[in-house]
């Protein structure tokens, strides 16, 4: 009988915590104000064109391995 009561209590606590996670705040129907600035496409493309092209290709593993493989002596 004691095991049944403990199992019921654990099940009730688990269900209560899961229910509390799913609750949402009530919405009054008003949309939130859009405070983000508008993106200007011309300015964005102009900024991308000002980025210089790299002279060498980027190697993310450059520090982990040598740039040229070691040659075996014959």
C-alpha positions in Angstrom: 0.0 0.0 0.0 2.9 2.3 0.9 4.5 1.8 -2.5 1.2 2.6 -4.3 0.9 5.9 -2.4 4.6 6.8 -3.2 4.1 6.0 -6.9 1.0 8.1 -7.1 2.8 11.0 -5.4 5.7 10.8 -7.8 3.4 10.6 -10.8 1.4 13.6 -9.6 4.5 15.7 -9.1 5.9 14.8 -12.5 2.6 15.7 -14.2 2.4 19.0 -12.3 5.9 20.1 -13.3 5.2 19.2 -17.0 2.0 21.1 -16.9 3.7 24.2 -15.5 6.3 24.2 -18.3 3.6 24.3 -21.0 1.8 27.4 -19.7 1.9 30.7 -21.6 1.2 34.2 -20.6 -2.1 35.5 -21.8 -1.9 37.8 -24.8 -4.0 40.9 -24.9 -4.2 40.8 -28.7 -1.9 43.7 -29.4 1.1 43.0 -31.7 4.5 43.9 -30.2 6.0 47.1 -31.5 8.5 46.7 -34.3 11.5 48.5 -33.0 14.0 46.9 -35.4 15.5 49.3 -37.9 14.7 48.7 -41.6 17.5 47.2 -43.6 18.5 49.1 -46.6 19.4 46.7 -49.4 21.7 49.1 -51.3 23.7 49.9 -48.1 24.0 46.2 -47.3 25.3 45.3 -50.8 27.7 48.3 -50.7 29.0 47.2 -47.4 29.6 43.7 -48.8 31.5 45.0 -51.7 33.8 47.0 -49.4 35.1 43.7 -47.8 38.4 42.9 -49.4 39.0 39.5 -51.0 41.5 37.4 -49.2 44.8 36.8 -51.0 45.2 33.2 -49.7 42.5 30.6 -49.1 41.6 30.2 -45.4 42.7 26.9 -43.9 41.0 26.2 -40.6 43.2 23.2 -39.9 46.4 25.1 -40.7 47.6 25.1 -37.1 46.8 21.5 -36.5 48.8 20.0 -39.4 51.8 21.1 -41.4 51.1 23.0 -44.6 53.2 20.6 -46.7 53.3 16.9 -46.2 56.6 15.5 -44.9 58.7 13.9 -47.7 60.1 10.4 -47.0 63.8 10.0 -47.7 64.8 7.3 -50.1 
